[in-house]
Amino acid sequence: GFGSLLAVRILLGVFEAGFYPGAVYLCTFWYMPKDLATRIAYFYCTSALSGAFSGLLAAGIAQMDGVGGYEGWRWIFILEGLATIVLGVMCYFLLIDSPALSGKWLTPDEIRFLELQSFIKQGGRFSQESDDKKFDWHDMKMILCNWRLYLQAYILLCISACSYGTKFTLPSIVKAMGFTNTNAQLMTVPAYVAGGISSVCFAKISDHFHWRMPFVAIPLALIAIGYSVVMGFQGDMTGSHT
């Protein structure tokens, strides 16, 4: 029922909430700020590409309708959910936290190079070092009183709302344009590919100019315009693909 679906969504949000911030934080151990935006864009592109391939997979898995007595949409959740669980478990064993722990696949010189980058970025101190291991309430207060933190959280909220809103509603939007169920899944692919390309291009330009603000504001403005156009159709988009 609705209560079970809501509980699943809440649990999914609780366990998933730290994934992207944690992944971005790990990236900071490996790259200098001047190279970070492009690398994070590559990482975010995996989300766009997963959306593209999930459309292809969903179109194929939907053909399993009736197999084992399950509808096609149930097979989509079962198979894609199992793949997610397997990859999640693998990350625990395969994901490397920092260059210092990468002796199995990096040479000592490569590790030293990355650690020197971290030393420079931290202003003459290795990021793993700490003069005081105890929890500092003053630092916590300074963080909670920093207005930039809340502005960044609001921007991330806007980006996440757009990302998840598109991921969960794009097949329905394409279907409202008059495409069949399978074709609606397939027609979501170009949108994700275009999103991935634009993400990398904006990030590369941002790294080139060492300037972040316009390359966040401009894409969000374009998204707002795009959603405004879609909302303007009021669900009647049957002629927009011709």
C-alpha positions in Angstrom: 0.0 0.0 0.0 0.9 3.7 0.1 2.3 3.4 3.7 4.7 0.6 2.6 5.8 2.6 -0.4 6.4 5.7 1.7 8.4 3.7 4.3 10.6 2.3 1.5 11.2 5.8 0.1 12.1 7.1 3.5 14.6 4.3 4.2 16.0 4.7 0.7 16.6 8.4 1.3 18.2 7.8 4.7 20.7 5.3 3.4 21.4 7.1 0.1 21.7 10.6 1.5 25.4 10.3 2.3 26.4 8.7 -0.9 26.9 11.7 -3.2 28.4 14.0 -0.5 30.7 11.2 0.6 31.8 10.4 -3.0 32.5 14.1 -3.7 34.5 14.3 -0.4 36.6 11.3 -1.4 37.4 13.0 -4.8 39.0 15.9 -2.9 41.7 13.4 -1.7 42.8 12.7 -5.2 42.5 16.0 -7.2 43.5 19.7 -6.8 40.6 22.2 -6.8 41.5 23.3 -10.3 40.8 19.8 -11.6 38.0 18.9 -9.3 34.9 20.2 -11.1 35.6 18.1 -14.3 36.2 14.9 -12.2 33.0 15.4 -10.2 31.2 16.0 -13.5 32.4 12.7 -14.8 31.1 11.1 -11.6 27.7 12.9 -11.9 27.6 11.7 -15.5 27.4 8.1 -14.2 24.0 9.2 -12.9 22.9 10.5 -16.3 24.2 7.5 -18.1 22.5 5.2 -15.5 19.3 7.0 -16.4 19.9 6.4 -20.1 20.8 2.8 -19.7 18.0 2.2 -17.2 15.6 3.3 -20.0 17.1 0.7 -22.3 17.2 -2.0 -19.6 13.6 -1.2 -18.6 12.5 -1.5 -22.2 14.1 -4.9 -22.5 13.1 -6.2 -19.0 9.5 -5.1 -19.6 9.4 -7.8 -22.3 9.6 -10.4 -19.5 6.0 -9.7 -18.7 4.5 -12.9 -17.4 7.8 -14.7 -16.8 7.6 -16.5 -13.4 4.1 -15.1 -12.9 5.4 -11.6 -12.5 4.5 -8.5 -14.5 7.2 -6.7 -16.5 7.4 -3.7 -14.1 8.0 -6.1 -11.2 11.0 -7.6 -13.0 12.4 -4.2 -13.6 12.5 -3.5 -9.8 13.8 -7.0 -9.0 16.7 -7.2 -11.5 17.8 -3.5 -11.2 17.5 -3.7 -7.4 19.6 -6.9 -7.2 22.3 -5.2 -9.4 22.3 -2.2 -7.0 22.7 -4.4 -3.9 25.6 -6.3 -5.5 27.4 -3.2 -6.5 26.8 -1.6 -3.1 28.4 -4.6 -1.3 31.4 -4.6 -3.8 32.1 -0.9 -3.1 32.8 -1.7 0.6 35.6 -4.0 -0.4 36.9 -2.2 -3.6 36.5 1.5 -2.9 39.8 3.1 -1.8 39.6 5.9 0.7 42.8 7.8 0.0 46.1 7.6 -1.9 47.9 6.4 1.2 45.9 3.2 1.1 46.4 2.6 -2.6 49.7 0.6 -2.5 48.2 -2.3 -4.5 47.7 -0.3 -7.6 49.8 2.9 -7.3 53.6 3.1 -7.1 55.2 4.8 -4.1 56.1 7.8 -6.3 52.5 8.2 -7.4 51.3 8.0 -3.8 53.8 10.6 -2.8 52.8 12.9 -5.6 49.1 12.7 -4.5 50.0 13.2 -0.9 52.1 16.3 -1.8 49.1 17.7 -3.7 47.0 17.2 -0.5 49.8 18.8 1.6 49.7 21.9 -0.7 45.9 22.1 -0.8 45.7 21.9 3.0 48.1 24.8 3.5 51.1 22.8 4.6 49.4 20.1 6.5 48.4 16.6 5.4 44.6 16.1 5.5 44.9 13.0 7.6 46.8 14.8 10.3 45.0 16.3 13.3 46.5 18.2 16.2 43.5 17.5 18.4 41.6 14.2 18.1 38.8 15.5 20.4 35.5 16.8 19.1 35.6 20.6 18.9 32.3 22.3 19.7 33.7 25.7 18.5 34.4 24.3 15.1 30.9 22.8 15.0 29.4 26.2 15.9 31.4 27.9 13.2 30.2 25.4 10.7 26.5 25.7 11.7 26.7 29.5 11.7 28.3 29.7 8.2 25.6 31.0 5.8 27.5 29.6 2.8 26.7 26.1 4.1 23.0 26.7 3.9 23.2 28.3 0.6 25.1 25.4 -0.8 22.6 23.0 0.8 19.8 24.9 -0.9 21.5 24.7 -4.3 22.1 21.0 -3.8 18.4 20.6 -2.9 17.4 22.4 -6.2 19.8 20.2 -8.2 18.6 17.0 -6.5 14.9 17.9 -7.0 15.6 18.4 -10.7 17.7 15.2 -11.0 15.2 12.9 -9.2 12.2 14.7 -10.7 13.5 14.1 -14.2 14.5 10.5 -13.4 11.1 9.5 -12.0 8.9 11.5 -14.4 10.7 11.6 -17.7 9.2 8.3 -19.0 5.7 9.6 -18.1 6.5 12.9 -19.8 7.7 11.1 -23.0 4.6 8.8 -22.8 2.4 11.9 -22.6 3.9 13.0 -25.9 2.2 10.0 -27.6 4.9 7.3 -27.5 4.1 3.8 -26.5 5.4 2.2 -23.2 8.5 0.7 -24.7 9.3 3.7 -27.0 8.7 6.0 -24.0 11.5 4.2 -22.2 13.8 4.3 -25.2 13.1 8.0 -25.9 14.4 9.0 -22.4 17.9 8.0 -23.5 18.8 11.1 -25.6 17.8 13.5 -22.8 20.3 11.8 -20.4 23.0 11.7 -23.0 22.6 15.4 -23.7 22.7 16.0 -19.9 25.9 14.1 -19.5 27.6 16.0 -22.3 26.5 19.4 -21.1 27.7 18.5 -17.5 31.2 17.7 -18.7 31.4 20.7 -21.0 30.3 23.2 -18.3 32.7 21.6 -15.8 35.7 21.8 -18.2 34.9 25.5 -18.9 34.6 26.1 -15.1 38.0 24.5 -14.4 39.5 26.5 -17.3 38.4 29.9 -15.9 38.6 28.8 -12.2 35.1 30.3 -11.8 32.1 28.3 -10.5 29.1 30.5 -10.0 27.9 31.1 -13.6 28.4 27.5 -14.5 26.0 26.5 -11.8 23.5 29.3 -12.3 23.2 29.1 -16.1 22.3 25.3 -16.2 19.8 25.8 -13.3 18.2 28.7 -15.2 18.0 26.5 -18.4 16.3 23.7 -16.3 13.8 26.2 -14.9 13.0 27.3 -18.4 12.6 23.7 -19.6 10.3 22.7 -16.8 8.3 25.9 -17.3 7.7 24.9 -21.0 6.7 21.4 -20.0 4.3 22.7 -17.3 2.9 25.1 -19.9 1.5 22.1 -21.9 -0.5 21.1 -18.8 0.0 17.4 -19.7 -1.2 17.8 -23.3 2.0 17.2 -25.3 0.7 14.7 -27.8 1.8 16.9 -30.8 5.1 18.0 -29.4 7.1 15.1 -31.0 6.0 15.8 -34.5 
